[in-house]
Amino acid sequence: MNRSRKKLPKDPNQLAAEIVRLSTEEGEEPAQKKTKRSAISEYLADIGRKGGLKGGKARAKKLSQKRRQEIAKNAAKSRWSKN
């Protein structure tokens, strides 16, 4: 059994759980258990990322300055409220 490089937890309950997990492991490393994403999943993730990168800029361009100010004021008010 190879010793893992990550530190073991200091909490006794978590340490016990980690020891049990390590002792009952099948021999595969956790990194090997991960499966590769399918080509479709990769493609959809790329499309989503592109949309996310340009979304905020496109929305700000579409809104009027007055509306952007209202949104910013509401955000600041909710961020700094005592509730």
C-alpha positions in Angstrom: 0.0 0.0 0.0 1.4 3.4 -1.0 1.3 6.1 1.5 -0.8 9.0 0.3 0.9 12.4 0.1 -1.9 14.4 1.6 -1.8 15.0 5.3 -4.0 12.9 7.6 -6.7 14.7 9.5 -6.1 15.6 13.2 -9.7 14.9 14.3 -9.8 11.4 15.7 -13.1 10.5 14.0 -11.9 11.7 10.6 -8.6 10.0 11.1 -10.3 6.7 11.8 -12.5 7.1 8.7 -9.5 7.8 6.6 -7.6 4.8 7.9 -10.5 2.5 7.2 -10.9 4.0 3.7 -7.2 3.5 3.0 -7.2 0.0 4.3 -10.2 -1.1 2.3 -9.2 0.5 -0.9 -8.9 -1.9 -3.9 -5.4 -0.7 -4.9 -6.5 1.8 -7.5 -5.3 5.4 -6.9 -8.1 8.0 -6.5 -6.8 9.8 -9.6 -7.2 6.6 -11.7 -10.8 6.2 -10.6 -11.9 9.3 -12.4 -13.4 8.7 -15.8 -12.7 10.9 -18.8 -15.5 13.1 -20.0 -17.1 12.2 -23.3 -16.6 14.3 -26.4 -20.1 15.7 -26.2 -19.6 16.7 -22.5 -16.3 18.5 -23.4 -18.0 20.3 -26.3 -20.9 21.5 -24.2 -18.6 22.6 -21.4 -16.6 24.7 -24.0 -19.8 26.3 -25.3 -21.0 27.1 -21.7 -17.6 28.7 -20.9 -17.7 30.9 -24.0 -21.2 32.1 -23.1 -20.2 32.8 -19.5 -17.1 34.8 -20.5 -19.1 37.2 -22.7 -22.4 37.2 -20.8 -21.7 40.0 -18.3 -20.1 42.3 -20.8 -23.0 41.8 -23.3 -25.6 42.4 -20.5 -23.9 45.6 -19.4 -23.7 46.9 -23.0 -27.4 46.2 -23.4 -28.5 48.0 -20.2 -28.9 51.7 -19.9 -26.6 53.6 -17.6 -29.5 54.5 -15.3 -30.6 50.8 -15.0 -27.0 49.7 -14.3 -26.8 52.3 -11.5 -30.1 51.0 -10.0 -28.7 47.4 -10.1 -25.5 48.6 -8.4 -27.3 50.5 -5.7 -29.5 47.5 -4.9 -26.5 45.2 -4.8 -24.6 47.6 -2.5 -27.7 48.0 -0.3 -28.2 44.2 0.1 -24.4 43.7 0.6 -24.2 46.2 3.4 -27.6 45.7 5.1 -27.6 44.5 8.7 -30.2 41.7 8.1 
